[in-house]
């Protein structure tokens, strides 16, 4: 029998195509099954570090809060849902008080070691208001501790009541600065129509003797808070003021051009103001 008689007939194109489609179909099917499993497994409680350490929810939320303070996390609109309980516990904890007190102590140390006051009536210190002098925690307590998107109308209605409590550590610094004869200038992103309510609230909880209160006019509405406050500082410097320091709870209150000799930041993981 000739060798040609041992050859099988060549496979048809259709059969080859079918054989190729079978493993391809199986592969696609496997991928389709795998993707939902991968997505479903994207849960912080199942995550690990690069070294294989299991991440607990407390670890994750503490890391999130710390990176907010380090300004690595920016422009967040809400606290992560899984962390609202943790943030609520932190903001009412001894740790929050200790963190805030330490910031105030550093301000006082700075006064004692690094400020060569001019004593010409133009030495000045700038304070923010919300969550620097006055606490908005009572408001955020009823709004899931930052877990809800900010409703400006609702927040301003609360501000108009003038019931915000003082932050005691900031009141201590306020009085310390005032006793040194330094002019105190309050620069807030609150709108001008809240002036009366803001003054009443400040006075009622013990803040007396500031030199100026700057609030946002309608012309400032389209500016970012950082740019608005930087422009205010520029005007003060052009007016001959020596701004020795700023205390605020947001980076937008202490960063930007025309800054002070030294900015200080209080902790605030509840919200972010650009």
N, C-alpha and C positions, 0 to 999 in steps of 0.2 A: 504494500500500500504506500502510495507516495506521501511525503510529508504534508502536502497540502490537504490531504484527507483528514488529518488530525486537528485542523484549525476549526474553532467554533466561529459561527457567523458573527460579524461585528455587531456590537450592541447598537440599538437605535438611539438617535439623539434624544428621543422622549424618555427612554429608560434611564439614560445618563442623567438627564435633568431631574428625574424623579428621585434618583439615588442621592443627588446633591442636595435636593430640597429637604429630604428627611432629616439629616443632621442639622441643617440650618434652622429648620422649624423647631427642632428640639432645643437648640441653643437659644433661640428667641423666646421660646416658652419658659426656659429656665431663668432667663434675664427678667422676664415679666414677673415671675414669681419672686425673684430676689429683690427687685427694687422696692416693692411694698414692705418687705421685711426690713430692708435697710432703713427706709423712712420711718417705719414704725419703731425702730430701735433707737431713733435719735431722741433720746431722753437723757437729761442731764444726770439722772441717777444711774444710768448705765455707762457713763463716760469714764475714761481713764486718762491719766496724764501720759506723756511720752514714755515715762519710766514704769508705766503699768499701775500706778497708784489709783485706787478707786476714788472717784470724786463724790463726796457726800454733798447733799443739798446745802448744808451750812457752809462748807468750804467754797462752793460755787458762789453763793450769795455774798459771802465775805469778800471773795476775790472781786466780784462785780462792784461792790461798794468801794473797795480800795482803789480800783482802777478808775472809778468816777472821780475820787478825790485826787488821783494822780493826773487827771485830765487825759487819760488814755481813752476812756469812753466818753463820747460827746454827743450832743444833739439827740439824746434819748427823749422820747415823748412820754413814756410811762416806765415805771419800775417793772421789771420782769414779773409776770404773774406768780411764778413759783417763789419769788423773793419778797413779796409784800409783807408776809408775816414776819420774816427776818428783819426787814427794815423797820417795821412797827416796833419790834422788840428792841432794836438798836437805838432808835430815836428816843425811846423812853428809858434807856438803860443808864447805869452808872458809867459805862464806857463812853457813851456820847458826852456826858457831862465832863468826864476826865479829858477827852479829846478837845473839847471846847475850852476848858480851863487852861489846858496847856498852851493853846493858841494865845490866850490872853496873857499868860505868864511871859511868853516870848515877846509880846508887845511891850510889856513893862520892862523886861531886861533890855530890849532895844532902846527904850527911853533912857535908861540909866547908863548905857555904855556907848551909844552911837549918835545921839542927837545933840548937836551943838546949836542950840536955839539962838536965833538972831535977836529975839526979844525986841522986835520993832513993831509989834502989833500984827505981823503978817505970818507968824508961825501957825500952821494949820494942820488938822487931821481930818480925814474924811471917813464917815461911816455910811454904809448902806443901811437900809431899815429892815426890810422883811427877812427874817431869820438871821439877822445880825443884831438888831436892837429889839425888835418885836418878833415873837414866834408865831408862825402860821400853822404849827402842828395841830392845834385844835380844829382848824379847817380841814387839814389833810386826814385827820383821824376819821372824819365822816366821809372821806373820799378814797378809802382803801389805801391810805398811806402812799400816794403816788401811783397806785395801780390803775387809776382812771385818767383819761386825757383831760388836760386842764380846760376848764370852762371859765374863761376870763370874767364873764358877766357874773357868774356865781361867786367867784373869788372876790370881786370888787364889792359885791353886795355884802359879803361878810366883813370886808375891810371897813365899809361905811358904818358898821355898828361900833367900831372902836373898842373891841373887846380883846384884842390880841395881848397876851401877857408879855412882860419883859423877859428877856434872857438875862438872868442875874449876873452871869460872868461878864457880859457886855456892859451892863449898867455899872459894874465896878470899874471897868476900864474907862468908860465915859466920864465918871466922876474923877478918876485919877488924872485924866488928861485935862479936864476943866480946872482942877486944882493947880496945875502947872502953868496956867495962864495961856494955854494953846487954844486958838479958835477952833471950834468944832463946826464942821460943815456937813450937813446931811444931804446925800445925793441918792435919790431913789428913782426907780423906774415906774413908781406909781404915777398915775395921771393927775393933772393939776386939779381936777374937780374933787379929788379926795383930800385936798389940803386941810380943810377944817377938821375932818374926821381923823386925819393922821396926827395933827397937832394935839387934838384932844386925847387921843389914845396915848401918845408919847408922854404927855404931861401927867395923865392919870396913873401911869405905872412908874413914875419917878424920874423921867428924863426932863431936866430943866437946864436952861442956860446955853443952848446951842446958838451959834451966830447966824446960820443961814440954812434954809431948807429948800432944796432944788428938786422940783418935780417935773415930769414930762409935759410939755405943751403940745397942742395938736400938731405943730410943725415938726415935732420930734417923732411922731408916730411911725413914720416909714423908716426910721433909722434903727439899726440893731442897738441893743442895750449897750454893747461894748463901745460902739461909735458915739452914741449919745453921751455916755459918761466920760469918754475920752475928751470930747469937745468941751464938756463942762470943766474938766481939769485944765484944759488949755486956756480957757478964759480966766480961770483963777490964777494960773501962773502968769499970764499976761498982765493980770492986775496986781502983780507983785507978791503973791502968796508963796510961802515956802511950804510945800505939802510934804510933811515928814512921813506920813504913813496913811494907809487905807486899810480898813477892816471890812470885809464882805464875805458872803457865803457862796458867791458865784465867781467864776473866773472872769466873766464879762464885767464885773464890778472893779476888778483890780488890774486887768490887762489892757493893752492898747497903748497908743502914743500918749505923751504927757502924763506919764505915771508918777507915782510918788517916789520918795527916797526908798521906801520899803513897803511892799504889800503883804498883808496877812489874810489868810483864808480860814473861815470856820467850816466845820464839816456840814454837808447837806446832801444826802443821797435821795431826797424826795423828788426833786425836779431839776431840770437844766434850763438855764436862760442864756441864749446865744448873744 
